[in-house]
Amino acid sequence: MHEFDWSSIPGALPFLWDGMKISLLITAQAVLIGIVWGTLLAMMRLSSIKPLSWFAAGYVNFFRAIPLVMVLLWFFLIVPRFIETLLDFPPGSDLRLSSAMMGFALFESAYYSEIIRAGIQSVPKGQISAASALGMTYGQSMRLVVLPQAFRNMVPLLLTQAIILFQDTSLVYVSALADFFGAAYKVGDRDGRLVELLLFAGAVYFVICFSASQIVKRLQKKYHPA
Amino acid sequence: MNYQWNWGVFLQPSATGDDTYLGWMISGLQMTIALSLSAWVLALMLGALVGVLRTVPNKLLAGLATAYVELFRNIPLLVQLFIWYFVLPELLPPDLGNAFKQSHPVMQQFLSSMVCLGLFTSARVAEQVRAGINSLPRGQKNAGLALGFTLPQTYRFVMLPMAFRLVVPPLTSEFLNIFKNSAVCSTIGLLELAAQGRQLVDYTAQPYESFIAVTLAYVMINVVVMLLMRRLETKVAVPGYIGGK
C-alpha cells in the first residue's frame, strides 16, 4: 500500500501559487476576450447581412467541432512558425506562449458566442421595434436596449462558463505553459511525489470550482427566483 | 512563404517502415473511436443510474448521487485522467496494482482513459437524465402510484420509458463531447488521433498537412455523429412534445 508523504507540498506552495496566478490570468483573459469577441460574433450571426452571419456560423461551428487540445497544439506548434516566417520575426523570438493563450481565447469565444446569442434572442422582439420607433439606429438599440437586458439574463450562464473555462485552462499543459496543474505536476515529478501532488491539485480545483458554482447558484436564485 | 506543400507524404512509408503515414492516422482514428464508444457505453449506464438516484425520495441515495455528480464536474478532465493513470494504481491493493502495472502499456493507457472519460461523462449524462425525469408532469408518477405500482415499478413502466426518450436530444451534445474530450488522453501517451497528429508533425516535417488532416478528421467525426443522432432523435421523438411529430 502506498505510504503518503505530503511534506513536499508546503515548501512548494509559492511555486504552486505562481502557477495558480497564471491559471487565473489565462482564465481572466479568455473570459474578457470571449465576452467581447463572442458578443461581436453573436451580433454577426444574427445580422441580416448574409456574409457576416455565414462567417460567424462557420467560426462557431468549426471551433465547436474540434477538441481544445487540437486548437492548443495548432496555436502552440504551427501558428507561431507561420507568423514568424510571414512577418519576418527575428529568430529566437518566442511567440509560442502568447499564441497558445490567444488560441485558448479564440476557442472559448465560440462557446461564449452561443450563450450570448441565446441571451440576445431571449429579449422580446417588441423591444427592438420600440427602440426603432423611438428613432434609434440598429447600433443604438443593441447597445442601449437589447444587450443590457440580454447580459442581465445571461449572468449565471456566463459565470458557469467561466468555471468550465477555468477547468479547461489545465489543458495548456500540452503547450508547456506553467499553469497551476503544470506546476503541481512538475513538483510531484521532481520529488517523486506525483500521487500526493496530483491529489492535492484535484482537491484545490474541486474546492475552487465547487464554491464558485454554489455562489453562481445562489446568484441565480436571487435574480431569477423560480 | 516558401513552404513546400506535399500531400503525397501520407502515402510514403512511415519511419517504422511497416506502414504508411496514412496508416498512422487511420490507427489513431480507430483508437479515438474505440475509446469514445466504450467510454460512452460506461457513461450511459452509470449516468442513467446516478440520474435516477438523484430523483428518488431517499435522502441518502439522492445525496450520494449528488456528491458523485459534483465530484466529477468540478475537477478538470486532465487532472482526473492523471489521477486514474498515475495515482489509482498506487492506491489499489498491491496485487491488483501490480497486475495493472505489469499489463501491456497500451492496455493501461486505454483502461485508464476509458474509465476516466466514462465516469467524467456519466456525471453530465446523469444531469440530463435527472432533468428529463423532472420535466415529466407530476401526474404521471402519481397516476402510477395510484394504480398500485410500487415506486420502482412506476419508474420502470411509467417514468423512465418517457424520460429516456426525452433525454436523447440533449445527450447528442454529450456524445459529441466525448469524442472531443478523448483528445485529452493523448497526454498520457495513448496514440489516438491527436497524438498521431503530433507524431506526424515530428516525423514528416510537414506540419500543415498533418494538422489539417487530423483537424478535418475530427470535423468528420462530428458531422457523422450529428447525422446519426438526428436520425435517432426523429425516431424516438415523443408525439405532442416540441420536436415530436
Boltz contact constraints between the chains, C-beta under 6 A:
constraints:
  - contact:
      token1: [A, 2]
      token2: [B, 90]
      max_distance: 6.0
  - contact:
      token1: [A, 2]
      token2: [B, 91]
      max_distance: 6.0
  - contact:
      token1: [A, 65]
      token2: [B, 219]
      max_distance: 6.0
  - contact:
      token1: [A, 65]
      token2: [B, 222]
      max_distance: 6.0
  - contact:
      token1: [A, 66]
      token2: [B, 215]
      max_distance: 6.0
  - contact:
      token1: [A, 66]
      token2: [B, 218]
      max_distance: 6.0
  - contact:
      token1: [A, 67]
      token2: [B, 180]
      max_distance: 6.0
  - contact:
      token1: [A, 67]
      token2: [B, 183]
      max_distance: 6.0
  - contact:
      token1: [A, 69]
      token2: [B, 183]
      max_distance: 6.0
  - contact:
      token1: [A, 69]
      token2: [B, 184]
      max_distance: 6.0
  - contact:
      token1: [A, 69]
      token2: [B, 194]
      max_distance: 6.0
  - contact:
      token1: [A, 70]
      token2: [B, 194]
      max_distance: 6.0
  - contact:
      token1: [A, 70]
      token2: [B, 215]
      max_distance: 6.0
  - contact:
      token1: [A, 74]
      token2: [B, 211]
      max_distance: 6.0
  - contact:
      token1: [A, 78]
      token2: [B, 207]
      max_distance: 6.0
  - contact:
      token1: [A, 78]
      token2: [B, 211]
      max_distance: 6.0
  - contact:
      token1: [A, 85]
      token2: [B, 1]
      max_distance: 6.0
  - contact:
      token1: [A, 167]
      token2: [B, 76]
      max_distance: 6.0
  - contact:
      token1: [A, 170]
      token2: [B, 76]
      max_distance: 6.0
  - contact:
      token1: [A, 170]
      token2: [B, 78]
      max_distance: 6.0
  - contact:
      token1: [A, 171]
      token2: [B, 78]
      max_distance: 6.0
  - contact:
      token1: [A, 194]
      token2: [B, 86]
      max_distance: 6.0
  - contact:
      token1: [A, 195]
      token2: [B, 87]
      max_distance: 6.0
  - contact:
      token1: [A, 195]
      token2: [B, 90]
      max_distance: 6.0
  - contact:
      token1: [A, 198]
      token2: [B, 82]
      max_distance: 6.0
  - contact:
      token1: [A, 198]
      token2: [B, 83]
      max_distance: 6.0
  - contact:
      token1: [A, 198]
      token2: [B, 87]
      max_distance: 6.0
  - contact:
      token1: [A, 201]
      token2: [B, 79]
      max_distance: 6.0
  - contact:
      token1: [A, 202]
      token2: [B, 75]
      max_distance: 6.0
  - contact:
      token1: [A, 202]
      token2: [B, 79]
      max_distance: 6.0
  - contact:
      token1: [A, 202]
      token2: [B, 83]
      max_distance: 6.0
  - contact:
      token1: [A, 205]
      token2: [B, 75]
      max_distance: 6.0
  - contact:
      token1: [A, 205]
      token2: [B, 76]
      max_distance: 6.0
  - contact:
      token1: [A, 205]
      token2: [B, 79]
      max_distance: 6.0
  - contact:
      token1: [A, 206]
      token2: [B, 74]
      max_distance: 6.0
  - contact:
      token1: [A, 206]
      token2: [B, 75]
      max_distance: 6.0
  - contact:
      token1: [A, 209]
      token2: [B, 74]
      max_distance: 6.0
  - contact:
      token1: [A, 210]
      token2: [B, 74]
      max_distance: 6.0
